[in-house]
């Protein structure tokens, strides 16, 4: 008669110990930040690999001089307008001048390497940069 309650208590204690030893570890509050950091590091590595491959393709197809300028966001006189797009992106406005080969591309403030507050107008003629003016 005494054996049955002792057996039930022993089985319950064994089950309790088993459950305690096999429970999942409590979530570390920093786990989310660690996962986000790891994901950011992976995305950065993918971006850097793509950027490296892109500039390798650019160097094969164009003058290496322009590769550095595009990477640094610089524009020079004589630079093809396609490379201006790569360096600074699309202008906020394009004004066509006299004939179809003359244009003025207008970039908002902060787009050029010179911080002027008013933006930059880039003169394009024959699909090449002829000059620019910071406003």
C-alpha positions in Angstrom: 0.0 0.0 0.0 2.8 2.4 0.7 4.6 1.2 -2.4 2.1 2.8 -4.8 2.3 6.4 -3.6 6.2 6.1 -3.4 6.2 4.8 -7.0 4.0 7.7 -8.2 6.2 10.2 -6.5 9.4 8.7 -7.9 7.9 8.6 -11.5 6.7 12.2 -11.1 10.1 13.4 -9.8 11.9 11.6 -12.6 9.5 13.2 -15.2 10.1 16.6 -13.6 13.9 16.2 -13.7 13.7 15.0 -17.4 11.6 18.0 -18.4 13.9 20.4 -16.5 17.0 19.0 -18.2 15.5 19.0 -21.7 13.7 22.4 -21.7 14.8 24.9 -24.4 17.3 27.5 -23.3 15.8 30.9 -22.4 16.0 33.4 -25.2 18.8 35.8 -24.9 17.6 39.4 -25.4 20.7 40.0 -27.5 19.9 37.2 -29.9 17.8 39.5 -32.1 20.6 42.0 -32.3 23.1 39.3 -33.0 21.0 37.9 -35.8 20.4 41.4 -37.3 24.2 42.1 -37.1 25.0 38.8 -38.9 22.4 39.5 -41.6 23.8 43.0 -42.1 27.3 41.6 -42.4 26.2 39.1 -45.0 24.4 41.8 -47.0 27.4 44.0 -46.8 29.7 41.2 -48.1 27.3 40.5 -51.0 27.1 44.2 -51.8 30.9 44.6 -51.8 31.3 41.5 -54.0 28.8 42.9 -56.5 30.5 46.3 -56.4 33.9 44.7 -57.1 32.5 42.8 -60.1 30.7 45.9 -61.4 33.9 48.0 -61.3 35.9 45.1 -63.0 33.3 45.2 -65.8 33.5 49.0 -66.0 37.4 48.9 -66.1 37.3 46.4 -69.0 34.9 48.5 -71.0 36.1 52.1 -70.3 39.1 54.1 -69.3 40.4 53.1 -65.9 40.6 56.8 -65.0 36.8 57.0 -64.9 36.5 54.0 -62.6 38.1 55.9 -59.7 36.0 59.0 -60.4 32.8 57.1 -60.5 33.7 55.3 -57.2 34.5 58.6 -55.6 31.5 60.4 -57.0 33.7 62.9 -59.0 32.9 64.4 -62.4 35.5 65.7 -64.9 35.3 67.7 -68.1 35.1 65.3 -71.0 33.5 62.5 -69.0 30.8 60.7 -71.0 27.3 61.5 -69.7 26.6 57.8 -69.1 29.5 57.8 -66.6 28.0 61.0 -65.0 24.9 58.9 -64.4 26.9 56.3 -62.7 28.8 58.8 -60.5 25.9 61.0 -59.5 22.7 59.2 -60.5 19.8 60.7 -62.5 19.5 64.5 -62.3 16.4 66.0 -60.9 15.8 67.9 -64.1 17.2 68.0 -67.6 16.9 71.2 -69.7 17.5 70.9 -73.4 19.4 73.8 -75.0 19.4 74.9 -78.6 19.9 71.6 -80.5 19.4 68.1 -79.2 23.1 67.6 -78.3 23.2 70.3 -75.7 21.6 69.8 -72.3 21.9 71.1 -68.7 21.5 68.5 -66.0 20.4 69.8 -62.7 21.3 68.0 -59.5 19.9 68.9 -56.1 22.1 70.3 -53.3 24.5 67.7 -51.8 24.8 65.6 -54.9 28.2 67.0 -56.0 31.4 66.6 -54.1 31.1 70.4 -53.4 28.5 71.1 -50.7 27.0 74.4 -51.9 23.5 74.4 -50.7 21.8 75.3 -54.0 22.6 72.3 -56.3 24.7 71.9 -59.3 24.1 72.4 -63.0 26.1 70.2 -65.4 26.5 71.3 -69.0 26.4 68.3 -71.5 27.3 68.7 -75.1 27.8 65.8 -77.5 27.0 63.4 -74.6 30.1 64.6 -72.7 30.5 66.8 -69.7 31.6 70.3 -70.7 31.5 71.9 -67.3 29.4 72.6 -64.2 28.3 75.4 -62.0 27.4 75.1 -58.3 24.4 77.3 -57.4 
